[in-house]
Amino acid sequence: MLDKHHHLLIRRFVPNVRLLPATISNYPTIQNMARFYVYDRTAYMDWECPESGLFECIDFKHYFENSDEKAFLIKVSDEIAGFVLLDKMHLLEPVDWNMGEFFVLAKFQEKGIASIVAREIFKEHPGKWSIAVMPENIKAIKFWRKIISEASYGDYTEVFKTEDELRNAENPDPYAMNVFTFDINHRVNNAKDDISIRLSQANDIESIVEMSYQKRRLYEKAQPQFWKYAGDIAELSQAKWFEELLGSNDHIMLTATCHQKIVGFIIGKLMPAPEVYNPGGLTLMIDDFCVANEAEWHSIGSKLVQKIKAIAKLRGAAQVLIVCGSHDGPKCHFLKKMGLTVASEWYVGSII
């Protein structure tokens, strides 16, 4: 009985996690583990098992041969638990480090080990970073958003890029990715005083459309039919529509800036309620509402909502209605913190 209790207590302790530089002698071990790395991806990529029964991965040998690339073994109490591979590939812009591969064996997942390893990597490798994640890998996206937000003090960008947008000489056959970019050296105070809210202007449209595009491509992953991308015409049509809204009397369009950079926007429409309802005035309906990254909902998002509500109240609005995707956890959490409640839900399905 004592031995059993002792064992249970040990399992609750913080594991002895070590990140060890790997040499060419470790290359076969990491390449063999890569089969499990690929196998894990079948859960969300729907890849089939090869006829041989052996999953194959691209060759990682260059991480051991190139001086500007690095390889690490993850060990937990002397047991191999995964690997980390770093390179300097330019996904969107020049960086000091790009997370080539990051893998923790299933036995060690969801135990805080990946977080420990990621923090150690960032601590030992400061500079400009990029990390690309398959949009289908929802767990990984949530993990990296949390870790990157912590490491960069919320100062990061996340954009969706198609295969064509990522294809280059270094990366001739890429997958579509969510790409995170951030700087470990750059520490910012998330001070609300640095954020300015003003009426939108014509020269804001390009940035606003780009921000909206990124949100819609992320939403498309959650509901591929409802939010199916219409192609390049979508951005052209939206830019034209936003330009028209600048002169609309029943719309309010605001832009958030920080140090002269556009970091968010909100568009509200003042509309009467159906005749069967009487909320006491007009309804401010907000659909297009974005911030530069989800870590800024409570700062930039809050200021945008407060400002547009104040303007709308002067124009006779009695209530605000904000549209939010049911999958968009950070935004939903922010709206609840603002005191808003769910009034209606939409259920979507194909007609076949």
N, C-alpha and C positions, 0 to 999 in steps of 0.2 A: 504493500500500500504506500509506503514511504517513497519507494522508487517511482511509482506511478505519478504521485503528486509532484515529486521533484522534476520529472520529465515535463509535466504540464506547465510548471512554472518557467522552466527554461524556454519553452516555446513562446512565451509572452515577452521575452527580452528582445531588445533591438538586435537584429542579426549582425554578425561580424561581416560586413560587406567590404570587399576590397576591389579596387580597380587597378589592374596590373598591366603595364605596357607589354604588348605581345611582340614576339620576334618571329622570324621565318619558321622556327621550329614549331610554333603554335598555329601556323597556317593550316595544316591538315585538320586540326581540331575545330577551328572556326569554320572552315569550309564544310566540314561534316555537320556542324550545328546548323548551317544555313539550310539544310534540308528541312529541319523543324521550323525554321523561320518561314520558309515558303509554305509549309503545311499549315501553319497558323493562319496564313492569309486566305486559305481556301474557305474559311468560315464566313468571310465577308466579300470575297471576290468571286465565289462560286466556280473556282478552278476545279477541273477534273483530276482524278488520280491518274498518273501515267500508267501505261500498260505494264511497265516494269515494276510498278509499286514503289519506285524511288523518285521522290521529288528532287528536281534539279534547281540549282541557283547559279547566277552568274559568277564568274571567277573573281574572287576577292584578292588574288595574289598581288595586285598592284599596290594594295594598301601596305604591303610589307616591303615593297621594292622602291617606292618613290619617297624621297626625303621629305616632301611637303605633305605627306599623308600619314595618318597614325592609326594603329590598331590596339585595342585593349581587350583583355579578358576580364569578365566579372566573376568573382568568386565569393561564395558565402560559406564561411567556416571551412575553407579549403576545398569546397565542392564547386565545380564549374557551374555557373548560373547564367551565362550569356556572353555577349560581346558588344563592343562599340567600335565603329569605324568612322574616322574623320577625314575629310578632304577639303579642298578649296574650290570646288566646282561653283561657277557663277550661274545660279538659276535665274535670277532677275538682275542682279548687280554684283560688282566685286565685293567679296567678303573675306574675312580672315579665316573663318571656319564654316564648313557645311557638314551637317550630320548625314554622313553617307548611309550608315546603317546603325540601328539601335535595337538590340534583341535581348529579351529576358526569357529564359525557359519557363514553360507553363507552370512548373512546380513552384516557381518563385514569383509568379505574377500576383498582383493585387495584395502584396504584403509590404508595400512601401519601399521595396528595394530599387525599383526603377527610379523613383524620386531621389533617393540617396545618390545613385549613380549619376543622374542628370545634373544634380546640383554640384557634384564634385567635378564633372567635366567642365561645366561653366566656370567654376572657381579657378580651375587650372588653365583654362584657355579663354581669357578675356578677349574682347574685340567684337567686330561685326560678324553676326551669325545669320545663317539661313537653315531652315529645317522644312523638308517637304513631307507631307503625309497624304496617303491615298484618302480621298474624301469618303470612301466607303468604310474606312476604319474609324468609326465614330468614337470608340473608346480611346484610341490614340490621339485623336484630335482634341478631345476633352482633356486628356492628360497633358498634352503639350501646351494647350492654352493656359492651364493652371500654372505649370512650371515656368513657362516663358514670361507670363504676367508677373510672377513673383521675382524672377531673375532680372527683369527689365523695368521693374516698378511700373508695369502697365504700359510702357512705351514700346509697342511693337505693332507691326502690320501683319495682316493675314489676308491673302488674296487667293482666289481660285484661278488656276491656269490650265488650259486645255493641253492635249498632247502636242498640237501644232505650235502653241505658244512656248512650250518648253524644249522643243526639238532644236538641237544644235550639234556641232561637231563632237563635243564631249559626250553628249547625251542624244544619240541618234534615234532611239526607240523608247521614248518616255511614256509614262502613264499620266493621265490628268492628276493634278495634285493641288492640295491647299498648301501654299507656301508662306511660312512665317519668316519675317525678317526683323532683327532686333540687334541692339548693341549693348553688350554687358558692361562696357566702360561708361555708357551714357546713363546717368542717374537723373531723373527728373522728379521734382516735387509736384504731386498731382494737386496743385493749388488751384482752387476754383477761381481765384482772382486773375489767373492768367487767361481765362476763357472769356471771349467776347461774343455776344449774340447780337446780330443785326439783321435787317431786312436783306433778303437775297438780291443779288445783282446779276446782270447778264453774264459777266465774266466768271461767275461761280458755276455756271451750268455744266461745264466740262467735268469739273471735279465731282459735282453732285451726281451726274450720270454715272461716272466711274464707280463711285461708292455704292450707288443703287445696283449697278451691274454685279458687283461682288456679292452683295446680299442675295440677289435673286439666284445666282448660280449655286450658292450654298443652300438656299431654300429648295432648289430643284432636286437636290439629293434626297431631301426628306419627302417630297411629293413630286415624282418625275412627270406625272401627267398634268397635274394642276398648275405647276410652275414651269412647264416645259419651255425651254429657251427658244425664242422665235428667230434667232440669228442676228446678224449685224443690223437688220432693219429695226430691231428693238431699241438700240441706243439712239439711232437717228430719230425715231418716232418719239422717244421719251424726251430727248433734248428739245425737240420742237414743242412738245406739250408743256414742258417746264417753262420755256420762254413765254408761252401764252399765259401761263399762270401768274407770271410776274406782274401782268397788267390786269389781273382778274380782281373784281371787287369782292367776290365771295370766297376768295382763297387768301390764306396767310402763309408766306414762305420765308423761313428764317434760316440763316447760316451761322454756324459756330466756328470761330477761329481761335487759334492759339499761336501766338508769335507769328501772326500773318499767314498761318497755314490753315486750310479748311479741314476741320476735324469732325464735322457733323452737320446735319440739316434736318429740318422738319417742315412738312407741308400739311396744312389743315384746311378743310373745307367747311364753311358755315352753311348749314342746311336745316330746314324746318323738319320737325318730326312728322311722321304720318298722322293724318287727321284723327286717327283713333287713339293717339297718345297726346299727352300734354305735360312735357317735362318742365314747363315754365319758361321756355325760351328756345333759342336756336341750339342745335347740336354742333359741336366742333368735332368733325370726323377726321382722324389722322391715320393715313395709310403709309405714305412714304416718309420714313423716319429712320435715319441711320446715324451711327457714330463710327469713328475711325476704327476702333476695336472694342470688343465687348467689355473690357476692363473699365471703360469710360462711361458706361451707362449712368452710373450714379453721380458722375460729375457733369460731363457734357450733356448727357441725356436729360438730367434733372433740370439744368438751366434752360434747355430748349423748351421743355414742357412748361415750366413756370412762366417763361416769357410769352409763349404763344397763348396760354390760358389768360394771361393778363390782357393781351390785345383783344382776344375773342370776347372777353367779358364786357369790354367797352363797346363791342358791336352787338351785344344782346344775346350772347351764348350763355346757356344755363348748365350745360353738361359737356363733358369731353368723352369721345369714343376713340380708342386707339387699337388698331389692328395689329395682331402679333401671331406669328406661326406657333402652333402648339408645341413644336419641337424646339423652339428657340428659348432654351432654359434661362440664360442670362438676362434676356430682355423681359421675359415673363416675371422673373424674380424682381427686377427693377420696377416694373409697373405695379406689382403688388406692394412694394415698399413705398411707392408714391401714393398708396391708398386706393388704387383702382381695383375693381373686382370683375370677374368674368360674368358677362350678361348673356352671351350666346356663343354657340360653337357650330362650326360647319363640318359636316361629314361628307367626304368625297369618295366617289367610286366610279368605275368605268360602266358604260352601258354597252353590253355585248349581246 
